[in-house]
């Protein structure tokens, strides 16, 4: 997801611990699917 990569790049420059929270607001843009796929690839 481009937004996630951009946020991670900028936040990494701060050298602080951070958490990005994506919210499914019930829209029909496929958010739940995108969020689930991100979770699978970024959990440590």
C-alpha positions in Angstrom: 0.0 0.0 0.0 1.6 3.3 -1.1 0.4 5.2 2.0 1.8 2.7 4.4 5.2 2.7 2.6 5.3 6.5 2.7 4.4 6.7 6.3 6.9 4.0 7.3 9.7 5.8 5.4 9.0 9.1 7.1 8.5 7.7 10.6 11.7 5.6 10.3 13.6 8.9 10.0 12.4 9.9 13.5 14.1 6.8 15.0 11.2 6.4 17.4 8.9 3.5 18.1 5.6 3.9 16.2 2.4 2.1 15.4 0.3 2.7 12.3 -3.4 2.0 12.8 -5.7 1.5 9.8 -9.4 1.6 10.5 -12.2 -0.1 8.5 -14.9 2.6 8.4 -17.4 0.5 6.6 -16.8 2.0 3.2 -17.0 -0.2 0.1 -13.5 0.4 -1.1 -12.1 -2.9 -0.1 -10.5 -1.7 3.1 -11.0 -4.9 5.1 -9.2 -7.0 2.5 -6.3 -4.5 2.2 -5.9 -4.2 6.0 -5.9 -8.0 6.4 -3.2 -8.4 3.7 -1.1 -5.7 5.4 -1.4 -7.4 8.7 -0.1 -10.7 7.3 3.0 -9.0 5.8 3.9 -6.7 8.6 3.4 -8.5 11.9 6.6 -9.3 13.6 
